Amino acid sequence: MVIFEGARMNERLAETPMPSLVRDLFAEWFQHFIKCIPLHRPVVVFMDSHVSHITPEILSKVSDNGVHLVAFQSHTTHLLQPLDVGVYRPLKKDWKKEVDKILT
């Protein structure tokens, strides 16, 4: 699943061979996550505490599938995730360059 930054979709992306767009991104990702994790449970998921991630649907799926959510306090994920600086930032930067190449 590729998550693009920003509230509005770039219409030119619709012209590319991208899969369909998803409205409730976290719920869609979480459903995929449950299908992909091993049957050995419980599983712990560390995540940010964005309000859109905690819904009755998600809480039900968490409970039904042996998943424990650990949410980082708001505005602290940059301190708690050292991979953001060393791995994800360069990866996102390079990914953005490649997407920009496609769109230009």
JOVEN-V333813 format. One record per residue. RES is the residue in one small letter. D_LAST is the distance of its C-alpha to the last C-alpha in Angstrom with 2 decimals. Layout:
BEGIN
RES	D_LAST
RES	D_LAST
END
This chain:
BEGIN
m	22.34
v	19.10
i	19.43
f	16.57
e	17.62
g	18.18
a	20.30
r	17.88
m	15.62
n	12.03
e	12.62
r	9.39
l	10.92
a	13.84
e	12.24
t	12.01
p	15.39
m	16.21
p	19.87
s	21.26
l	20.91
v	24.04
r	25.80
d	28.31
l	26.29
f	29.21
a	31.63
e	29.37
w	28.82
f	32.55
q	33.58
h	31.54
f	33.02
i	36.53
k	36.08
c	34.95
i	37.51
p	40.86
l	43.86
h	45.69
r	45.65
p	45.46
v	41.90
v	40.77
v	37.28
f	36.34
m	33.88
d	33.02
s	35.15
h	32.63
v	34.69
s	32.42
h	33.25
i	36.97
t	37.86
p	41.02
e	39.10
i	37.85
l	41.31
s	42.89
k	40.63
v	41.30
s	45.02
d	45.10
n	43.22
g	44.84
v	41.93
h	42.56
l	39.95
v	40.11
a	38.01
f	37.34
q	38.51
s	35.90
h	34.00
t	35.37
t	32.89
h	31.46
l	35.04
l	35.84
q	32.84
p	32.70
l	30.01
d	27.52
v	27.65
g	28.18
v	26.09
y	23.90
r	22.35
p	21.10
l	20.05
k	18.06
k	16.46
d	15.46
w	14.36
k	12.07
k	10.51
e	10.13
v	8.76
d	6.07
k	5.40
i	5.69
l	3.82
t	0.00
END
